[in-house]
C-alpha cells in the first residue's frame, strides 16, 4: 500500500477531505520520526512499537573485510497485541 492509497482509503472510510487526511498523516509520521530521533523508540497501543538499533562491525561485501568505526542505524517494528 502506498501513501496515496492509505490517504484514499482513510478518506473513503471517514469522509474527511483528502487534504486533511494527508495533513494528519504527515503530522503523524513527523511525530514518530521526532520521537525516534529523540528517544530511540515509539510505542502506539494497538499498533506496535518502532525501535532504533545500531549495527556495528560492518563488512565490505566484496572483500568481507571488517570496516572499523562504521556504524549504521536501522528501525525495527514489532507488532502490538
C-alpha positions in Angstrom: 0.0 0.0 0.0 1.4 3.4 -0.9 0.9 6.6 1.0 -1.7 7.8 -1.6 -3.6 4.5 -1.3 -3.7 5.0 2.5 -4.9 8.6 2.1 -7.6 7.5 -0.3 -8.8 4.6 1.9 -9.0 6.8 5.0 -10.8 9.4 3.0 -13.4 6.9 1.8 -13.9 5.3 5.2 -14.1 8.5 7.2 -15.5 11.1 4.8 -12.7 13.5 5.8 -11.3 15.6 3.0 -8.2 14.1 1.3 -6.1 17.2 2.1 -6.9 17.0 5.8 -6.2 13.2 5.9 -2.8 13.9 4.2 -2.0 16.7 6.7 -2.8 14.3 9.6 -0.7 11.5 8.1 2.2 14.0 7.6 1.9 15.1 11.2 1.8 11.5 12.5 4.9 10.5 10.5 6.7 13.6 11.6 5.9 12.9 15.3 7.0 9.3 15.0 10.3 10.5 13.3 11.0 13.1 16.0 10.3 10.6 18.8 12.6 8.1 17.3 15.4 10.7 16.9 14.9 11.9 20.5 14.2 8.7 22.5 15.1 5.9 20.0 11.7 4.3 20.4 8.0 4.9 19.7 5.0 2.9 21.0 1.4 3.2 19.9 -1.0 1.0 21.8 -2.9 -1.4 19.5 -0.4 -0.9 16.6 3.1 -1.7 17.9 6.5 -0.3 18.6 9.2 1.2 16.5 12.8 1.0 17.8 16.1 2.4 16.5 19.0 -0.1 16.6 22.7 0.3 15.8 24.5 -2.1 13.6 28.3 -2.2 14.1 31.1 -4.4 12.8 30.1 -3.9 9.2 31.8 -5.9 6.5 32.7 -5.0 2.9 30.5 -7.4 0.8 33.1 -7.8 -1.9 36.2 -8.5 0.3 34.5 -9.5 3.5 36.9 -7.1 5.4 35.7 -5.6 8.6 35.1 -1.9 8.3 36.4 -0.3 11.6 34.4 2.6 13.2 31.5 2.3 10.8 28.0 2.0 12.3 24.6 2.4 10.8 21.2 2.8 12.3 18.0 1.0 11.3 14.4 0.9 12.6 12.6 -2.2 13.6 8.9 -2.6 14.1 7.2 -5.1 16.4 3.5 -5.6 16.1 1.5 -5.0 19.2 -1.4 -7.1 20.5 
